[in-house]
């Protein structure tokens, strides 16, 4: 098993255990099956479910705009997005990680921002990693604990120039949060500021050593979709994000892409080096949802 698959299983299993996601799954699962099929096929999963993920999520909405409601909804949305992206990426070199503790240490170091004597990380919900096409990584995959993890982290440190990272911020409110990914993307794009003592990266690792780095936003507006247009301030704030701006509905040109558009923009190297077309590869993988990939609880 590859390191991507080890991390995928641990991430998805953990995501489905989070209370908000776990409580919603009994409602989401039947609707997901109706949209993508039972068993699903790659085209329906990527296209149909991708532009309906927001609708699926909203079947368990209704908590209002209290802080507790927004926080709980945000965690559940993050879990659903994590589940969806990983399902579409099964069998590839790319994985979407939810817990920072699962990130390889060189990647976590590269994302660290130092501000004077303080260190912090982006307000990221999900971090997508496309691992190098290097079979030596798989030799150490194991359970990604103990010596196995140390060996993989050491190997990744030597392969950072072949590693791709995309930070994916997930929010259930666009208006209140659009400035956050905008500012973080600006900070990362600047690679640090000489004035003010802001530096990106630590332990000799930074985003500049990666093959590719991007910052994306996946949102679920709590306001009516019709209110968003090319001139809306929330739209303008995220219109230039390096990794793109997406929502769980059909693409609206100049406003937001469907979440399924994220694959062509940020996972091209992972989906185009499979030895056969991505859709064919995914269809074969989906046949194993009852066995190898049963942890998706499809």
Secondary structure as UniProt FT lines:
FT   HELIX           3..15
FT   TURN            16..17
FT   HELIX           19..36
FT   TURN            38..39
FT   HELIX           42..43
FT   HELIX           44..48
FT   TURN            49..52
FT   HELIX           53..58
FT   TURN            59..60
FT   TURN            64..65
FT   HELIX           67..88
FT   TURN            89..91
FT   STRAND          94..97
FT   HELIX           100..102
FT   HELIX           105..111
FT   STRAND          112..115
FT   TURN            116..117
FT   STRAND          118..121
FT   STRAND          126..130
FT   HELIX           135..139
FT   TURN            142..143
FT   HELIX           146..158
FT   HELIX           160..162
FT   STRAND          164..171
FT   HELIX           174..190
FT   STRAND          192..193
FT   TURN            194..197
FT   STRAND          198..200
FT   TURN            203..204
FT   HELIX           207..209
FT   STRAND          212..219
FT   HELIX           225..227
FT   TURN            230..231
FT   HELIX           233..238
FT   TURN            239..240
FT   TURN            242..243
FT   STRAND          245..247
FT   TURN            253..255
FT   STRAND          256..258
FT   HELIX           259..261
FT   HELIX           262..266
FT   HELIX           268..271
FT   HELIX           278..286
FT   TURN            287..293
FT   HELIX           294..296
//
